[in-house]
Amino acid sequence: MLQMPVSDVKRLRDTEAEVLLEDAIYDLTRRVRIEPDPHPTLDGIYEEVQAYVEVFGMPPAAIFVDNLMNIQATHDNEWTGLRDAMSALHSLARETESAVIALHHTSEQSSNPDAPGPMRSVMGKVNQLPEVILSVARDGDKFHVAAVKNRDGEADPNATNPTTVYCDAPTMSLFNSLQELELYRTKREWQ
Protein backbone atom coordinates (compact mmCIF):
# COMPACT_ATOMS: atom_id res chain seq x y z
CA MET A 1 0.00 0.00 0.00
CA LEU A 2 1.22 3.46 -0.83
CA GLN A 3 2.45 5.38 2.22
CA MET A 4 1.81 9.09 2.11
CA PRO A 5 2.61 11.81 4.62
CA VAL A 6 -0.46 12.76 6.63
CA SER A 7 -0.16 16.33 5.36
CA ASP A 8 -0.58 15.06 1.76
CA VAL A 9 -3.58 12.91 2.68
CA LYS A 10 -5.23 15.93 4.36
CA ARG A 11 -4.51 18.13 1.34
CA LEU A 12 -5.99 15.54 -1.04
CA ARG A 13 -9.00 15.03 1.20
CA ASP A 14 -9.68 18.76 1.36
CA THR A 15 -9.19 19.55 -2.33
CA GLU A 16 -12.15 19.90 -4.64
CA ALA A 17 -10.06 18.87 -7.68
CA GLU A 18 -10.46 15.34 -8.99
CA VAL A 19 -7.26 13.53 -8.14
CA LEU A 20 -6.41 10.06 -9.34
CA LEU A 21 -5.03 8.02 -6.48
CA GLU A 22 -4.19 4.38 -6.12
CA ASP A 23 -7.35 2.38 -5.39
CA ALA A 24 -6.39 1.69 -1.78
CA ILE A 25 -5.79 5.35 -0.94
CA TYR A 26 -8.93 6.45 -2.80
CA ASP A 27 -11.02 3.86 -0.95
CA LEU A 28 -9.49 4.85 2.39
CA THR A 29 -10.02 8.58 1.92
CA ARG A 30 -13.59 7.93 0.71
CA ARG A 31 -14.53 5.96 3.83
CA VAL A 32 -12.74 8.09 6.41
CA ARG A 33 -15.00 10.80 7.79
CA ILE A 34 -13.54 13.76 9.64
CA GLU A 35 -15.79 16.05 11.61
CA PRO A 36 -14.63 19.60 10.80
CA ASP A 37 -16.07 21.07 14.01
CA PRO A 38 -13.13 21.44 16.42
CA HIS A 39 -15.54 21.38 19.40
CA PRO A 40 -18.19 18.75 18.62
CA THR A 41 -21.07 17.95 20.92
CA LEU A 42 -21.89 14.43 22.02
CA ASP A 43 -25.09 14.66 19.97
CA GLY A 44 -23.01 15.69 16.95
CA ILE A 45 -20.76 12.65 17.36
CA TYR A 46 -23.80 10.37 17.56
CA GLU A 47 -25.27 12.02 14.43
CA GLU A 48 -22.00 11.47 12.51
CA VAL A 49 -22.05 7.79 13.45
CA GLN A 50 -25.71 7.48 12.39
CA ALA A 51 -24.87 9.14 9.05
CA TYR A 52 -22.01 6.70 8.53
CA VAL A 53 -24.36 3.77 9.22
CA GLU A 54 -26.85 5.17 6.72
CA VAL A 55 -24.20 5.49 3.98
CA PHE A 56 -22.27 2.25 4.58
CA GLY A 57 -24.91 0.04 6.21
CA MET A 58 -22.84 -0.65 9.31
CA PRO A 59 -21.12 1.30 12.07
CA PRO A 60 -17.51 2.37 11.60
CA ALA A 61 -14.84 -0.05 12.79
CA ALA A 62 -13.21 2.74 14.76
CA ILE A 63 -14.19 6.16 16.06
CA PHE A 64 -11.38 8.53 17.02
CA VAL A 65 -11.91 11.54 19.29
CA ASP A 66 -9.10 14.10 19.19
CA ASN A 67 -9.29 15.13 21.89
CA LEU A 68 -11.59 14.46 24.83
CA MET A 69 -11.27 18.01 26.18
CA ASN A 70 -12.60 19.42 22.87
CA ILE A 71 -16.03 17.83 23.28
CA GLN A 72 -18.48 20.54 24.29
CA ALA A 73 -19.49 19.93 27.88
CA THR A 74 -23.07 20.19 29.05
CA HIS A 75 -21.84 21.19 32.52
CA ASP A 76 -19.99 24.19 33.90
CA ASN A 77 -17.68 21.86 35.80
CA GLU A 78 -14.92 20.75 33.42
CA TRP A 79 -14.25 17.45 35.23
CA THR A 80 -17.94 16.50 35.33
CA GLY A 81 -18.13 17.26 31.61
CA LEU A 82 -15.15 14.99 30.91
CA ARG A 83 -16.68 12.14 32.93
CA ASP A 84 -20.01 12.57 31.13
CA ALA A 85 -18.22 12.49 27.77
CA MET A 86 -16.39 9.29 28.74
CA SER A 87 -19.67 7.72 29.81
CA ALA A 88 -21.31 8.64 26.50
CA LEU A 89 -18.35 7.34 24.48
CA HIS A 90 -18.38 4.11 26.51
CA SER A 91 -22.07 3.68 25.67
CA LEU A 92 -21.40 4.49 22.00
CA ALA A 93 -18.74 1.76 21.87
CA ARG A 94 -21.15 -0.78 23.38
CA GLU A 95 -24.03 0.21 21.08
CA THR A 96 -22.04 0.22 17.84
CA GLU A 97 -19.39 -2.39 18.69
CA SER A 98 -16.89 0.13 17.30
CA ALA A 99 -13.49 0.71 18.82
CA VAL A 100 -13.84 4.17 20.36
CA ILE A 101 -10.42 5.71 20.87
CA ALA A 102 -10.17 9.04 22.65
CA LEU A 103 -7.01 11.08 22.97
CA HIS A 104 -6.72 12.68 26.39
CA HIS A 105 -3.97 14.49 28.21
CA THR A 106 -2.00 13.64 31.31
CA SER A 107 -0.76 16.12 33.85
CA GLU A 108 2.78 17.33 33.49
CA GLN A 109 3.98 15.71 36.70
CA SER A 110 6.56 13.53 35.00
CA SER A 111 10.21 14.35 35.45
CA ASN A 112 10.87 12.76 32.03
CA PRO A 113 8.75 14.18 29.18
CA ASP A 114 10.09 11.46 26.85
CA ALA A 115 8.49 8.68 28.93
CA PRO A 116 4.81 7.69 29.20
CA GLY A 117 3.03 9.00 32.28
CA PRO A 118 1.49 6.71 34.91
CA MET A 119 -2.27 6.15 35.16
CA ARG A 120 -2.50 8.54 38.13
CA SER A 121 -1.51 11.38 35.77
CA VAL A 122 -4.68 11.05 33.62
CA MET A 123 -6.36 14.46 33.86
CA GLY A 124 -9.87 14.65 35.30
CA LYS A 125 -9.73 11.12 36.71
CA VAL A 126 -11.61 9.74 33.69
CA ASN A 127 -9.93 6.35 33.94
CA GLN A 128 -12.84 4.35 35.40
CA LEU A 129 -14.74 3.44 32.20
CA PRO A 130 -12.12 2.76 29.52
CA GLU A 131 -11.24 -0.89 28.96
CA VAL A 132 -7.69 0.04 27.98
CA ILE A 133 -5.64 3.17 28.62
CA LEU A 134 -2.38 3.60 26.76
CA SER A 135 0.06 6.26 27.85
CA VAL A 136 2.46 7.26 25.10
CA ALA A 137 5.52 9.44 24.62
CA ARG A 138 7.70 10.12 21.62
CA ASP A 139 11.44 10.47 21.93
CA GLY A 140 12.82 11.17 18.47
CA ASP A 141 12.18 8.04 16.42
CA LYS A 142 11.23 6.06 19.52
CA PHE A 143 7.57 5.78 20.43
CA HIS A 144 7.02 4.44 23.96
CA VAL A 145 3.67 2.85 24.86
CA ALA A 146 2.58 1.72 28.33
CA ALA A 147 -0.74 -0.05 28.95
CA VAL A 148 -1.44 1.72 32.24
CA LYS A 149 -4.88 0.09 32.33
CA ASN A 150 -5.87 -3.15 30.67
CA ARG A 151 -9.09 -4.63 31.98
CA ASP A 152 -8.55 -8.05 30.40
CA GLY A 153 -4.78 -8.33 30.46
CA GLU A 154 -1.52 -7.27 31.99
CA ALA A 155 -1.29 -3.61 32.98
CA ASP A 156 1.59 -1.31 33.88
CA PRO A 157 -0.15 1.41 35.97
CA ASN A 158 3.11 3.19 36.77
CA ALA A 159 4.37 3.05 33.16
CA THR A 160 7.65 1.59 34.37
CA ASN A 161 7.96 -1.00 31.59
CA PRO A 162 6.73 0.57 28.33
CA THR A 163 6.97 -1.12 24.97
CA THR A 164 9.11 0.78 22.50
CA VAL A 165 8.40 0.84 18.78
CA TYR A 166 9.82 3.17 16.15
CA CYS A 167 7.89 5.80 14.24
CA ASP A 168 8.00 7.67 11.00
CA ALA A 169 6.09 10.75 12.13
CA PRO A 170 5.23 12.18 8.67
CA THR A 171 3.34 9.03 7.66
CA MET A 172 2.30 7.99 11.18
CA SER A 173 3.79 4.57 10.54
CA LEU A 174 5.07 2.34 13.36
CA PHE A 175 7.78 -0.31 13.18
CA ASN A 176 9.01 -3.03 15.53
CA SER A 177 12.69 -2.17 15.12
CA LEU A 178 14.94 0.70 14.14
CA GLN A 179 16.19 -1.41 11.21
CA GLU A 180 12.62 -1.75 9.84
CA LEU A 181 12.13 2.02 10.14
CA GLU A 182 15.41 2.73 8.33
CA LEU A 183 14.54 0.24 5.56
CA TYR A 184 11.12 1.89 5.18
CA ARG A 185 12.69 5.34 4.91
CA THR A 186 15.19 4.11 2.34
CA LYS A 187 12.37 2.66 0.21
CA ARG A 188 10.38 5.89 0.52
CA GLU A 189 13.36 7.91 -0.73
CA TRP A 190 13.49 5.75 -3.87
CA GLN A 191 9.79 6.21 -4.69
N, C-alpha and C positions, 0 to 999 in steps of 0.2 A: 504494500500500500504506500502511496506517495505520502511523504512526511513534509508538512509545510509549517513554517513559523505561524504561530497563533495570530500575529499581526496581519499576515497575508490572508488567513482564513476569515478574519473579521472584515478586512477590506473587501474581499470577494462577496461575503455575505451581505454587506451593506450597499454594494454597488447596484445600480439599476441596469447596468449594461449586461447583455447576455454574454456570459463567459463560458467557453467550453473547458470543462474540467474532466479529469479521469472519472469514470463511473462511480468509483468508491467515494471520492471526495464529493461529487455532486449529490449522491444519495445521502451522505452524511450531513451535508449542509442543508439539504432539503428537509430532513427529519428533525434536525436540532432546532428547537425553538428558544429564543432568548427574549425574555421580558425586558422591554426597554426602560420601564419605570424603575429608577434607582431606589425607590422606596415603596415597594409593593405592599398591598394589604393582604391579609390572610385570605379574604374573599377573592381578591384578584388572583392569587396563586391557585386557589381551587377552580376558578373560572378558566384559567390557562390549561389546567389538567383536563377539565371537561371538554374544552375545545380540541385538545389533542386526541382525546378518546373519540370525539365525533369525526375527526378527519381520518384517523388511522385505525379505528375500531377496537383499540385496546389502550390501556394506560401506558405511559412511558416506562421504559425499563428503569430509568433513573431520573430523579429530580434534584437539581443542585440549587442551593440557596447561598448566594454570595452577597452579603453575609447576614447572619442572624440579626445583628443590630440594625440592619437597614429595613427590616419589616416594620411597617407602621404599627405602633402599639395602640391598643384600645384603652390603655390605662395611663395615668400620669406618672405612675411609679415605673421607672425603667426596668427594674428587676422583675416586677410582676408581669410586665409586658413580654419580657424574654421568656419567662416560664410559660406564659399562655401560648406564645408562638411555638415553643418546643412541644407543648401538649397537642396543638393543632397539627404540627408536622408529624408527630408520632401517630396520630389518628389517620392522617393522609396516607402514611406508609402502610398502615394496616388495611385501610379501605381499598387501596389501589394495588397493593403488593409490589409497589415500586420501591427501589432503594432511594430513600430520601437522605441526601447528604447536605449538611449545613456547615458552612464555614463559620467559626466563631473564634473570638480572641481569648487569649490568656492574659493574666496580669503580668506586668513586667518585673516580677519578683526574682527571676532567675539571674544568677551571677554570670551565666554563660548564654548569650543570645544565640549562639550557634548550636544549642542543644534543645531538644524538646522539653517543654515545661511539664511538671507533674499534674495529676488530675486536680489537685487542690488549687491550681492556678486558673482553672476555668472561670471566666468572669460570670457573675450573676448566679453562680451555683445552679446551672441548668444541666447538671450531669446525672440527674435521676432517671430520666426517661430513655435516653439513647441506649441502644443495644451495644454499640461500639463507639468509643471515643479514641481518635488518633491524635496525638500531639506531634507536630512536625516542626522541623527547623532545617533551613538550608545553609550550608557552609561551603560556598564555592560550588563545585560540582557534586559535592556530597549532599544527599537528602536523607535526613535522619527521621525515622518514624517510630514512635512508641505507642503501643496499644495500652493506654492508661486505664481504659475500661473495656472489658470484653465479657459480656454476659455469659457466653457459652464457651469460653476458652480461657487460655492463659492471659493474664493481664499484668501490666507493669505500671502500677499507679504512681510510682515515683519517677518514672521515665529514666531509670538507671541503666537499662539494657536495651537501648533502641536498636532497631534494624537500620542498617545503612545501605542505601541504593545510590545510584549515580544518575544525575539529571542533565538533560539538555534543555535548558530553560526556554529558548526560543520556540521549540516545538512541543514543550511539555512532555517530553518522552523520558521514561525511566528505564534504567538498565541495572542488571545484577552486579556488574563489575565495571571497574574503570576501563578495562580492556574493551569490553563491549561498547561503552560510550565512545572511546577513541576510534574504534572501527566504524561505528555509525557516523561520526563526524567526518571521517575520511571519505566514506561513501557519499555523504551529502556534498562534500566539496567537488566531487567528480560529476555530480548531476548537472 
